[in-house]
Amino acid sequence: MLDDPLQTFFFRATWISVIAWGFGYVLAGRWPDTRAAVLAAGGAGKLAYFGACLALFMSGRGSPMLLAAGVFDVVVAAFFVYV
């Protein structure tokens, strides 16, 4: 599946990032004083991801499912603002 070493690196790095952010969200839920900084950084990342998804979709290289994932991240970012 991932024969290219660069693809393998980015795949692994993405999962490490997902796990690290998951821990960050758990800690933010446990200690409300840290919540604002973690959610602001997470929301900014989600908006950047949406921008990348939209750019790929508009160029014809991204699927409607990828765009839907980006839109879902905008919804999550809006929830972060609400919380």
LINKA-V677399 format. One record per residue. N is the residue number from 1. RES is the residue in one letter. OMEGA is omega as a letter, one per 20 degrees, with the letter a starting at -180 (NA if undefined). Layout:
n=[N & N]
res=[RES & RES]
omega=[OMEGA & OMEGA]
This chain:
n=[1 & 2 & 3 & 4 & 5 & 6 & 7 & 8 & 9 & 10 & 11 & 12 & 13 & 14 & 15 & 16 & 17 & 18 & 19 & 20 & 21 & 22 & 23 & 24 & 25 & 26 & 27 & 28 & 29 & 30 & 31 & 32 & 33 & 34 & 35 & 36 & 37 & 38 & 39 & 40 & 41 & 42 & 43 & 44 & 45 & 46 & 47 & 48 & 49 & 50 & 51 & 52 & 53 & 54 & 55 & 56 & 57 & 58 & 59 & 60 & 61 & 62 & 63 & 64 & 65 & 66 & 67 & 68 & 69 & 70 & 71 & 72 & 73 & 74 & 75 & 76 & 77 & 78 & 79 & 80 & 81 & 82 & 83]
res=[M & L & D & D & P & L & Q & T & F & F & F & R & A & T & W & I & S & V & I & A & W & G & F & G & Y & V & L & A & G & R & W & P & D & T & R & A & A & V & L & A & A & G & G & A & G & K & L & A & Y & F & G & A & C & L & A & L & F & M & S & G & R & G & S & P & M & L & L & A & A & G & V & F & D & V & V & V & A & A & F & F & V & Y & V]
omega=[a & a & a & a & r & r & r & r & a & r & r & r & r & a & r & r & r & r & r & r & r & r & r & r & r & r & r & r & a & a & a & r & a & a & a & a & a & a & r & r & r & r & r & r & r & r & r & r & r & r & r & r & r & r & r & r & a & r & a & a & a & a & r & r & r & r & r & r & r & r & r & r & r & r & r & r & r & r & r & r & a & a & NA]
